[in-house]
Amino acid sequence: MSSELTEKYLTEEWWVGEGYASPDDVPVPDWHWAILEERMGRYKTEPVEWIPWEDVKKELMQQILDEIERRKK
């Protein structure tokens, strides 16, 4: 897909013009907002330890390899 087409596809105007709902038209239940507010409050008050992507990727790959070995047995 060309970058022009991709950009057009990703713009909100295209979706609305094609009859799709805009993000503002999609209802969000109150309980979703409550969870978001709770998590944002916790994020602001608790220290966050970020894990580098390379470490996450290495761990995921190890889990996949372990599962493959487990299934071979």
C-alpha positions in Angstrom: 0.0 0.0 0.0 1.5 3.4 -0.9 2.2 5.9 1.8 -0.4 8.2 0.3 -3.1 5.5 0.5 -1.9 4.5 4.0 -2.1 8.1 5.2 -5.6 8.5 3.7 -6.7 5.3 5.2 -5.5 6.3 8.7 -7.1 9.7 8.8 -10.3 10.1 10.7 -11.9 12.1 7.9 -11.6 9.0 5.6 -13.4 6.8 8.1 -16.2 9.3 8.7 -16.5 10.0 5.0 -16.9 6.3 4.4 -19.7 6.1 6.9 -17.7 4.7 9.8 -18.1 6.1 13.3 -15.7 8.7 14.5 -14.0 8.0 17.9 -16.4 10.5 19.5 -19.4 8.4 18.3 -18.2 5.3 20.1 -19.8 5.1 23.6 -17.4 4.4 26.5 -19.0 2.8 29.5 -18.5 4.6 32.9 -16.8 1.5 34.3 -14.1 1.9 31.6 -13.5 5.5 32.7 -13.3 4.4 36.3 -10.6 1.8 35.5 -8.7 4.4 33.5 -8.9 7.0 36.3 -7.7 4.4 38.9 -4.8 3.3 36.8 -3.8 6.8 35.9 -3.9 7.8 39.6 -1.8 4.7 40.5 0.7 5.6 37.7 1.1 9.1 39.1 1.8 7.9 42.7 3.7 4.7 42.3 7.2 4.3 40.8 7.2 2.8 37.4 10.0 0.5 36.4 10.3 0.4 32.6 11.7 -2.7 31.0 13.8 -2.2 27.8 12.1 -3.7 24.7 15.1 -6.0 24.1 14.6 -7.6 27.5 10.9 -8.1 26.9 11.6 -9.6 23.4 14.2 -11.9 24.8 11.8 -13.1 27.5 9.0 -13.7 25.1 11.3 -15.6 22.7 12.4 -17.8 25.6 8.8 -18.5 26.5 8.0 -19.5 23.0 11.1 -21.8 22.8 10.2 -23.3 26.1 6.7 -24.0 25.0 7.9 -25.6 21.7 10.2 -27.9 23.7 7.4 -28.7 26.2 5.1 -29.7 23.3 7.8 -31.9 21.7 7.8 -34.1 24.9 
